[in-house]
Amino acid sequence: MTFLPTTSGSPITELAADAFASRRRLQSAAQDVREWLPLSARFDLDHFLSLPPDRLLSAVELASAADLIPRLRDTVAQAGGAPVVEHTEEGELFTVGGTEAGRQLQIVLDHLAELLRQAWLVSDRLAAEAAIETLQGTLATRNGGQPSG
């Protein structure tokens, strides 16, 4: 995938920067729980996190990483689940159920889901811009190089 030229501070640049920041948060959270992940999930997560920026935003890699979501959900459940936050009548927060391992794995799952959400926005935007550019080129060719309008 090639990036279309963008200017600093453009909406797509901001979205990409948010996705890269999410990747750093995911990398940090994943370090603490790598040994709790099934081997295949560990390898797939490591692969996704090591991708260069242009491949991190590719639809093929994002679809592959999205396959990790249900596998991580299963891993959270197998670890005893994540604690659920409840409120007392006075509004105080407390947690019910789950395990520490489940909580930490759920954090990784949440970070992965957020990274995928942000990266898909960038990928879709880039695909839309590329499609429009191709369509404009095709229309210009059909019109003898003259813009339609």
FIROKE-76642 format. One line per 3 residues: their letters; for each residue x negated, y negated, z negated of N, C-alpha, C. Coordinates in pm, 1 decimal. Each point is the difference from the previous one (the first is absolute). Layout:
// FIROKE-76642
a	X/Y/Z/X/Y/Z/X/Y/Z  ...
END
This chain:
// FIROKE-76642
mtf	-85.2/116.0/0.0/85.2/-116.0/0.0/-89.9/-122.3/0.0  33.5/-96.1/79.0/-74.6/-124.9/-0.6/89.2/-108.3/-57.2  -62.4/-91.0/-71.0/75.0/-108.8/-59.0/18.5/-110.3/101.8
lpt	116.1/-58.5/-0.5/25.1/-117.4/81.4/-62.5/-119.0/-71.7  -45.0/-98.2/73.8/-59.4/-115.9/-66.6/100.6/-66.3/-93.6  -45.0/-28.7/-117.6/84.7/-70.9/-95.4/-82.5/-111.3/-60.4
tsg	66.8/-98.6/-51.9/-70.3/-108.3/-65.7/3.5/23.0/-149.0  -99.7/-51.1/-67.2/-7.1/14.8/-144.6/126.6/-56.6/-62.5  56.0/75.7/-91.9/119.3/-46.8/-68.4/129.5/29.2/72.9
spi	-6.3/65.3/116.9/122.8/32.9/71.0/75.7/106.6/-79.3  129.2/12.6/24.1/77.8/99.7/-74.7/-57.2/141.4/11.2  -44.9/39.7/117.0/-51.7/136.2/15.1/-131.8/17.2/-74.8
tel	-81.8/-104.9/-3.8/-125.0/5.7/-76.0/29.3/11.1/-148.6  99.5/-73.7/-45.7/38.9/6.9/-140.6/50.7/140.5/-35.5  80.9/58.5/87.8/50.5/135.0/-23.5/-114.9/101.0/-4.4
aad	-93.9/-12.5/92.3/-114.1/91.4/2.5/-84.2/-15.8/-126.6  -21.7/-123.5/-43.3/-77.2/-23.6/-122.6/69.6/63.8/-120.5  132.2/-9.1/-5.1/75.1/64.1/-108.2/-17.0/151.6/4.8
afa	1.6/57.2/118.9/-18.0/145.1/14.1/-139.1/41.7/-46.3  -102.1/-77.2/36.0/-136.0/34.2/-42.0/-16.6/-13.9/-151.3  65.5/-98.3/-60.0/-3.3/-13.6/-146.2/70.9/119.3/-65.4
srr	107.8/45.9/60.0/70.4/117.8/-51.9/-88.5/124.0/9.4  -78.7/8.0/106.7/-90.8/114.5/12.4/-100.5/-0.3/-114.6  -52.0/-116.5/-35.8/-95.1/-6.2/-111.7/66.0/44.2/-130.3
rlq	124.0/-41.7/-23.4/71.1/42.0/-120.8/21.5/151.3/-0.1  36.4/54.7/115.6/19.5/144.0/11.0/-131.3/73.9/-23.6  -109.2/-47.2/59.0/-130.3/64.3/-20.5/-35.8/3.0/-147.9
saa	22.6/-110.3/-67.9/-31.7/-8.5/-142.2/84.2/98.3/-81.7  129.1/2.7/26.3/89.5/89.2/-74.3/-30.0/146.5/30.8  -35.2/29.7/124.0/-24.4/139.0/40.9/-126.5/56.4/-61.6
qdv	-96.9/-84.5/-28.4/-124.9/48.8/-60.3/25.3/73.1/-130.2  94.9/-47.9/-77.4/27.1/57.8/-131.6/72.7/133.9/5.0  63.9/30.9/112.3/84.4/120.5/4.1/-38.4/98.6/110.0
rew	-110.7/-23.7/67.9/-37.7/86.4/112.5/2.6/148.2/-38.3  -54.5/31.6/-117.0/-10.4/141.4/-39.2/135.6/64.6/-25.7  103.8/-79.7/-18.3/133.5/54.7/-23.5/75.2/25.7/129.7
lpl	-52.6/-49.9/110.2/67.3/18.5/128.7/-33.0/136.5/58.9  97.7/62.7/66.2/-32.1/122.1/75.4/-107.7/-33.9/103.6  -83.0/97.4/30.0/-114.9/-23.3/86.6/38.4/-63.1/133.7
sar	104.8/49.7/63.8/39.0/-55.0/130.5/45.1/-145.1/-12.6  74.7/-32.7/-105.8/43.6/-138.0/-20.7/-120.0/-90.0/-29.4  -94.7/51.8/-75.5/-120.8/-77.4/-30.3/-75.7/-33.2/128.0
fdl	-18.4/100.8/86.2/-71.0/-23.0/125.9/75.2/-99.5/88.5  131.2/15.9/8.9/79.5/-90.1/84.9/-1.9/-143.2/-53.7  8.5/-15.4/-130.7/-5.0/-134.0/-58.8/-139.0/-61.4/20.1
dhf	-105.1/79.2/-23.3/-136.8/-49.0/22.1/-19.3/-43.9/144.7  52.4/79.7/93.5/-11.0/-34.8/141.7/68.3/-133.7/27.7  121.6/-15.1/-47.8/75.6/-122.6/24.5/-70.6/-121.6/-59.5
lsl	-51.8/15.2/-120.7/-63.9/-112.9/-66.3/-134.9/-36.4/60.7  -58.9/91.0/75.7/-130.4/-29.1/60.4/10.7/-53.4/143.1  120.9/-14.5/51.0/17.3/-47.5/137.1/-47.7/-144.1/16.2
ppd	-59.8/-31.0/114.2/-32.5/-140.8/26.9/130.0/-78.9/16.9  -6.3/-131.4/-14.7/122.7/-81.5/1.0/90.8/21.4/120.5  -56.1/10.2/119.8/87.0/14.0/117.2/72.8/133.7/0.4
rll	-63.9/105.7/-49.0/67.5/130.4/-4.4/96.1/10.4/-117.9  -27.3/-72.9/-107.3/91.6/-0.1/-114.5/137.5/-50.2/41.8  3.3/-88.8/97.6/125.3/-60.3/44.3/60.7/70.2/120.9
sav	-56.6/112.0/42.7/53.3/69.7/117.5/120.4/85.9/-39.5  95.3/5.9/89.0/122.9/75.9/-27.2/-28.9/147.3/-26.1  -95.4/57.3/70.6/-32.7/141.8/-17.9/-51.2/25.5/-141.9
ela	-91.0/-83.8/-46.1/-55.8/17.9/-134.7/104.2/-29.3/-107.8  83.9/-99.4/23.6/104.4/-32.1/-98.1/101.2/114.4/-11.4  35.8/59.1/112.4/93.6/113.0/-3.5/-61.5/118.1/-74.3
saa	-128.2/23.0/23.0/-69.1/108.3/-69.8/-3.5/-26.7/-150.3  -30.6/-122.9/-38.6/-4.7/-35.1/-142.3/138.5/7.6/-63.4  103.6/-30.3/76.7/136.7/7.5/-52.9/36.4/143.1/-40.2
dli	-63.9/97.6/63.4/22.9/139.6/-37.3/-49.2/30.3/-141.1  -85.8/-85.8/-53.4/-48.9/17.8/-137.4/107.0/-31.5/-104.8  95.2/-84.0/34.5/99.5/-45.0/-98.7/74.7/117.6/-64.9
prl	62.4/89.1/76.6/70.5/110.4/-66.2/-95.7/93.6/-74.3  -120.8/16.0/50.9/-97.1/85.1/-68.7/-41.3/-60.6/-133.6  -16.1/-131.7/-3.4/-33.8/-65.6/-126.1/117.8/4.0/-97.3
rdt	122.1/-11.0/51.6/118.3/12.9/-87.4/1.1/136.6/-67.8  -29.5/103.8/77.2/-7.2/134.8/-57.3/-109.4/9.2/-104.9  -112.7/-64.0/25.3/-111.9/3.9/-94.1/37.6/-72.2/-129.4
vaq	70.0/-112.5/11.1/46.5/-71.4/-119.5/92.3/91.7/-80.6  92.6/66.1/67.4/93.7/89.7/-69.3/-74.1/115.7/-66.8  -96.1/57.6/69.9/-76.3/111.3/-56.2/-85.5/-42.7/-119.2
agg	-35.0/-128.3/-5.7/-79.0/-52.0/-111.7/88.4/-38.5/-118.6  128.4/25.7/8.6/90.4/-31.4/-110.3/83.7/-123.4/21.1  -12.2/-59.4/118.2/79.6/-118.2/31.9/-59.4/-127.3/-57.4
apv	50.0/-110.5/51.0/-42.4/-130.7/-48.9/97.7/-46.3/-106.7  -49.5/-66.3/-103.1/92.1/-52.8/-101.8/97.8/-99.6/61.7  118.4/-5.5/-54.4/103.5/-92.0/44.5/10.0/-112.9/-102.4
veh	3.4/-122.5/46.2/10.2/-115.3/-89.8/145.9/-20.7/-37.1  24.4/-12.1/-129.8/134.4/-27.3/-53.7/-7.4/-127.2/-83.9  116.5/-49.9/-40.5/8.4/-119.8/-83.9/79.2/31.9/-126.5
tee	-47.4/-54.5/-111.4/78.7/11.5/-122.7/115.4/-99.7/7.8  88.7/6.5/-95.6/111.3/-96.0/-3.6/-50.7/-142.8/-15.8  -119.6/-14.7/-59.0/-59.2/-132.1/-19.2/-80.5/-44.9/122.6
gel	-6.1/85.8/102.5/-71.7/-34.9/121.3/-145.8/43.0/2.1  -44.9/68.4/-102.9/-138.0/48.7/-5.0/-16.5/116.5/98.5  -115.0/3.3/66.2/-28.8/108.2/94.0/-60.4/118.7/-71.7
ftv	37.0/120.6/44.9/-65.9/121.6/-45.8/10.5/102.8/111.7  -84.5/100.5/-5.5/1.5/102.9/105.3/53.2/131.5/-55.8  60.3/75.8/90.0/58.8/128.9/-35.4/-53.2/104.1/97.1
ggt	-41.3/113.6/-54.2/-40.9/112.6/82.9/-128.3/-23.0/75.2  -28.0/93.0/88.0/-118.1/-8.9/83.6/-128.6/28.0/-75.5  -108.3/-4.2/72.5/-132.8/22.2/-56.2/-93.2/-110.4/46.3
eag	-114.5/-8.9/-63.3/-98.8/-99.4/41.8/-48.9/29.6/141.6  -22.2/127.9/28.9/-42.6/36.3/135.9/108.5/-37.5/100.8  126.2/28.3/-33.2/110.6/-36.5/88.6/9.1/-149.4/21.0
rql	-24.3/-76.4/-106.2/3.1/-146.6/10.3/-108.2/-50.5/94.5  -121.6/51.0/-15.2/-110.5/-45.2/83.9/18.8/43.5/145.3  51.1/119.5/21.3/28.2/45.5/136.3/111.1/-82.2/64.1
qiv	99.7/-39.0/-79.1/108.0/-83.7/51.0/-53.4/-136.6/42.4  -97.2/-52.5/-72.2/-61.5/-127.1/38.0/-65.3/13.6/137.4  -70.8/110.1/22.6/-61.6/23.8/131.4/108.0/8.3/107.2
ldh	105.8/73.7/-27.9/111.5/12.6/94.3/60.8/-136.7/31.2  21.2/-81.3/-101.3/57.9/-133.8/20.4/-92.2/-88.0/84.0  -130.8/5.3/-27.9/-95.2/-79.5/78.0/-5.2/46.2/145.4
lae	5.0/131.6/21.0/0.7/51.5/137.6/125.5/-46.4/73.5  113.8/9.0/-64.7/125.9/-43.5/63.7/-5.8/-148.6/35.0  -55.8/-81.5/-87.9/-9.8/-143.8/27.2/-97.4/-27.1/114.0
llr	-113.1/69.1/0.9/-95.7/-16.1/109.2/63.7/38.8/132.7  70.1/111.1/3.5/65.6/42.7/123.8/104.3/-101.4/44.8  77.1/-53.4/-93.0/101.3/-100.4/35.0/-65.9/-120.7/66.7
qaw	-105.8/-49.8/-60.1/-67.5/-117.4/53.5/-69.8/30.6/132.6  -67.7/114.2/7.0/-73.5/35.0/122.1/94.9/25.4/116.8  117.4/59.5/-27.6/97.2/20.5/108.0/49.9/-133.7/54.1
lvs	16.0/-99.0/-86.0/41.2/-132.6/47.4/-101.7/-55.5/99.5  -128.6/13.9/-32.0/-104.9/-48.9/89.4/-0.8/81.2/128.7  3.4/131.6/-12.7/-3.1/86.6/117.4/117.5/-27.9/93.3
drl	118.2/-14.1/-57.5/118.7/-28.6/81.7/-10.5/-136.4/67.6  -50.9/-97.1/-72.9/-16.5/-134.4/57.5/-99.0/2.7/115.8  -112.9/69.9/-18.2/-99.0/11.0/107.3/57.7/72.4/121.2
aae	75.9/105.3/-24.4/61.3/74.0/110.3/100.0/-88.5/74.7  77.6/-77.8/-74.4/96.8/-90.1/63.7/-70.9/-106.1/83.4  -107.0/-57.4/-53.4/-74.3/-101.4/75.6/-61.3/60.1/126.5
aai	-54.2/121.5/-11.1/-58.7/66.1/116.9/107.2/30.3/104.4  117.0/45.4/-45.4/108.9/30.2/93.7/47.8/-125.9/71.9  12.4/-108.1/-72.6/43.4/-126.3/61.8/-103.7/-48.3/99.9
etl	-126.9/10.1/-36.7/-106.5/-42.1/91.1/1.2/84.2/128.1  21.0/130.3/-13.4/7.5/88.1/116.5/120.3/-35.5/85.9  113.6/-22.4/-64.7/121.6/-36.9/73.4/-18.2/-131.5/73.9
qgt	-60.8/-95.6/-63.7/-23.5/-128.9/65.4/-92.1/17.0/120.9  -101.6/84.3/-12.5/-90.1/27.0/112.5/72.8/67.4/114.3  87.2/95.2/-32.8/77.9/69.9/102.0/95.0/-95.8/71.0
lat	66.8/-84.8/-75.5/92.2/-96.9/60.5/-74.3/-100.0/86.9  -116.9/-44.3/-42.9/-78.9/-93.9/77.9/-43.1/63.9/131.4  -36.9/128.3/-3.3/-40.8/71.1/121.3/117.4/12.9/95.9
rng	117.8/32.6/-52.2/118.0/13.6/84.5/40.5/-132.0/62.7  -26.6/-108.4/-67.6/36.4/-132.6/49.3/-113.1/-64.6/77.8  -95.2/80.3/45.3/-109.9/-53.9/79.2/-91.1/-90.1/-81.7
gqp	-15.1/30.0/-128.9/-88.4/-79.5/-82.6/64.8/-123.4/-56.7  125.8/-24.0/36.4/71.9/-117.2/-51.6/77.0/39.1/-126.6  -6.3/-81.4/-102.7/77.2/33.2/-119.4/150.0/-1.2/30.7
sg	71.3/92.3/-62.6/144.7/4.7/20.9/64.5/-104.1/-88.7  115.2/-39.2/32.8/63.7/-94.1/-88.8/110.2/-65.6/63.1
END
